[in-house]
Amino acid sequence: MCLAIPARVVSVDSDDMATVALEGIRKPVSTALLEEVAVGDYLLVHVGYALHKLSEEEAERTLQLMAEAGVLAEELEEMTGGSKAEAPA
């Protein structure tokens, strides 16, 4: 389905990149569309781009709604390219 999904920043990398984590999955994302990003921020991520910062409460509420609607597992599988979750580094 390819929805935007909230994820927490675990590292801020060079060249407008950061690594986000969700449910044990870590992915690099472009932060070029945002002004400032820090470790611990929650970002709305879509196809490898961070689109918007959101509060932890908003991120949790969105993830809960996605799980209730039955789309969270599908989005997580899509994030991993259909493979099992990547172990945290």
C-alpha positions as CSV (number, residue, x, y, z in Angstrom):
1,M,0.0,0.0,0.0
2,C,3.0,2.3,0.7
3,L,1.7,4.7,3.3
4,A,3.8,7.2,5.2
5,I,4.8,5.7,8.6
6,P,6.1,7.3,11.8
7,A,9.6,6.2,12.9
8,R,12.1,7.3,15.6
9,V,15.5,8.8,14.6
10,V,18.3,6.7,16.0
11,S,21.2,8.5,14.3
12,V,21.8,11.6,12.3
13,D,24.1,10.9,9.5
14,S,25.9,13.1,6.9
15,D,24.5,14.6,3.7
16,D,20.9,15.2,4.9
17,M,20.5,11.5,6.0
18,A,19.4,9.9,9.2
19,T,18.7,6.3,10.4
20,V,15.2,5.6,11.7
21,A,13.9,2.6,13.7
22,L,10.6,1.0,14.0
23,E,9.8,-2.5,15.4
24,G,13.4,-3.5,15.2
25,I,13.8,-2.3,11.6
26,R,16.4,0.3,10.9
27,K,16.4,2.2,7.6
28,P,18.3,5.2,6.2
29,V,16.1,8.1,5.2
30,S,16.7,11.5,3.5
31,T,16.1,14.4,5.8
32,A,16.6,17.0,3.0
33,L,12.9,18.1,3.3
34,L,13.2,19.1,7.0
35,E,15.1,21.9,8.6
36,E,16.5,20.2,11.7
37,V,16.5,16.6,12.8
38,A,17.8,15.2,16.1
39,V,18.2,11.7,17.6
40,G,14.9,10.9,19.3
41,D,12.7,12.9,16.9
42,Y,9.8,11.1,15.3
43,L,9.5,11.5,11.6
44,L,6.8,10.7,9.1
45,V,8.6,8.6,6.5
46,H,7.5,7.7,3.0
47,V,9.6,6.0,0.3
48,G,12.9,6.9,2.0
49,Y,12.1,10.5,2.7
50,A,11.3,12.1,6.0
51,L,8.3,14.4,5.3
52,H,7.3,15.8,8.7
53,K,8.3,15.8,12.3
54,L,5.7,14.7,14.8
55,S,5.4,14.3,18.6
56,E,5.9,10.9,20.2
57,E,2.2,10.9,21.2
58,E,1.1,11.5,17.6
59,A,3.5,8.8,16.3
60,E,2.2,6.3,18.9
61,R,-1.4,7.2,18.1
62,T,-0.8,6.8,14.4
63,L,1.0,3.5,14.7
64,Q,-1.9,2.2,16.9
65,L,-4.5,3.2,14.4
66,M,-2.4,1.6,11.6
67,A,-2.2,-1.6,13.6
68,E,-6.0,-1.6,14.3
69,A,-6.7,-1.1,10.6
70,G,-4.4,-4.0,9.8
71,V,-1.9,-2.0,7.7
72,L,1.0,-1.7,10.0
73,A,2.4,-5.3,9.4
74,E,2.1,-4.7,5.7
75,E,4.0,-1.4,5.8
76,L,6.7,-3.0,8.0
77,E,7.1,-5.8,5.5
78,E,7.3,-3.3,2.7
79,M,10.1,-1.4,4.6
80,T,12.2,-4.6,4.7
81,G,11.5,-5.5,1.1
82,G,9.5,-8.5,2.2
83,S,12.3,-10.0,4.5
84,K,12.2,-10.4,8.2
85,A,13.0,-7.4,10.4
86,E,16.6,-6.3,10.4
87,A,18.3,-6.7,13.8
88,P,19.2,-3.4,15.5
89,A,22.9,-2.5,15.2
